[in-house]
Amino acid sequence: MESIQAKQTSQCLSSTIWARGRNFFLEISAMMLEKMKVVAEAFLGGRGTVKKAVVTVPAYFNDSQRRATKDAATIAGLDVIGIINEPTAAAMAYNLDKTTSNKNDAKKNVLVFDLGGGTFDVSVVKMKKGEIKVKAVSGDTHLGGGDFDDNIVKYHLDEFKRKFKKDTSDQPRVLSRLRSASEKAKRVLSSVTQTNIELDCLYEGIDFTSTLSRARFENLNVMFFKSCIDTVDKCLKDAKMEASDIDDIVLVGGSTRIPKVQQLLQDYFNGKELCRSISPDEAVAYGAAVHAAALSGVGSSSSSSSSTDVFLVDVTPISLGVANCDGKLHVIIPRNTTIPVKKSKIRETSEDDQTSVSFEVFEGENVIAKDNNFLDKFRISGFPPTPKGHTKFDVCFEIDVDGILHVSAVELGTGLRNQITITNHRGRLSKKEIMRMISDAENYTAHDEEQKRLVVAKNALEDYANDIRDNLNDGGNINMNSKEKRITRAIDKTFQWLELNSDHSEISEFEEKLRELQSICGQLAI
């Protein structure tokens, strides 16, 4: 059995899986996408295989995270025809809902509040007939319902320690059970004001019971709730809008069902009613399907064309630039710039007689370059030496419709050029690495199928032996005592063999044992 190390980010939540000296986050993401592919194909009922997909990501995902998501989809056997921000997808679902209900006004400013299990996004979207334009995005890729659960878990760990003088914060089974109970309690508190947590034999035979009120839950998470509203405020400022400019607030994600979240939102928007016409759980997937239909040309010439004939304009959530010689970030594409976009700026040598220049690419909002997320670097070499500032470069940043970055630079005197696709450990994988992971994924699938066949073969042998023994015990259809004894001995030997060999035997061995037993039992009716 291989050892696997889980790296904890909280009391009980693991985010990075390590084995054989490397992490497997990408393969795990691919497995989840592959499972969704299987579910979709099952829904189609044999009418075709799923080959292409639109994948949604949190709006505040950076370039590296978007590339990793796209790579995971490739490993899962999917051709990604589009990457769309989750709030933008929800806005498309909202737009279709208003269109089909004949409530689509000519122009409307919509705030999409997307609070899920692990990420939080806010987008301000301007809508008019035939166009959805994102004006600003903000968010936190490390804030969601899981953080609320963690605080409930911590509260109950402290309560258990206070009551029983035992610290269980390092007990995986305790943490797992508490987390499950805490998540359930959180959901229940969206409809009632108080609930009980009851866990038998939680630790060392001790039963644990606790009462959790909605008020206590809200107090435990007050800082997270405040952070959500601060993000809304920031997003509106980036969009150069006031709360009064927003016509509708769309709720996305299961955590938006929390009454305190809804209350704070309504208070911020001066009592404005929140939009509940679309399901918070389904809005993103629904919008992604609409976008996929548009990209595939499905429905564009039918009566449903209103769902697909929508021009989508998104923005980049994070500023992108290169490091200056003084260590500061020189922004080339500011955050909330409409995409796709292509921008360039002139850079020059910072020292006398330089014949090569290195460009370090970062994304983030900090003034100091190294305090941002480093993407990659590249170099242009071979131009003639000149005094400081004489050799100039045209540095070009281009973001495609999926929000993925391409960078190039040209030395204007000689035409020397270089460009990069992000390939560092936080960015996109090489084609060779992707092909290796695809091969690994296929091997995992083949291994899973082999394991299923192994279990079927083992169960077939056990079931047959059990059924024969049950018939013998009931007096069955056996008339000869000698045959009965022979069969009984054969069954006993079969179970002895299973006990000693079932964990390391091949499918063929189980099948051979079954044939042997069937041969001995003959025509015994089951």
Secondary structure as UniProt FT lines:
FT   STRAND          5..8
FT   STRAND          14..19
FT   TURN            20..21
FT   STRAND          22..23
FT   HELIX           25..44
FT   TURN            45..46
FT   STRAND          52..57
FT   TURN            59..60
FT   HELIX           63..75
FT   TURN            76..77
FT   STRAND          79..85
FT   HELIX           86..100
FT   TURN            101..102
FT   STRAND          107..115
FT   STRAND          120..128
FT   TURN            129..130
FT   STRAND          131..140
FT   TURN            141..142
FT   HELIX           145..164
FT   TURN            169..170
FT   HELIX           172..188
FT   TURN            189..191
FT   STRAND          194..203
FT   TURN            204..205
FT   STRAND          206..213
FT   HELIX           214..220
FT   HELIX           222..238
FT   TURN            239..240
FT   HELIX           243..245
FT   STRAND          248..252
FT   HELIX           254..257
FT   HELIX           259..268
FT   TURN            269..271
FT   TURN            280..282
FT   HELIX           283..296
FT   TURN            297..301
FT   TURN            303..304
FT   HELIX           305..307
FT   STRAND          311..315
FT   STRAND          320..323
FT   TURN            325..326
FT   STRAND          328..333
FT   TURN            335..336
FT   STRAND          338..339
FT   STRAND          341..348
FT   TURN            352..353
FT   STRAND          356..363
FT   HELIX           369..371
FT   STRAND          373..381
FT   TURN            388..390
FT   STRAND          392..399
FT   TURN            401..402
FT   STRAND          405..411
FT   TURN            412..414
FT   STRAND          417..420
FT   TURN            425..426
FT   HELIX           431..473
FT   TURN            474..475
FT   HELIX           481..501
FT   TURN            502..504
FT   HELIX           507..521
FT   TURN            522..523
//
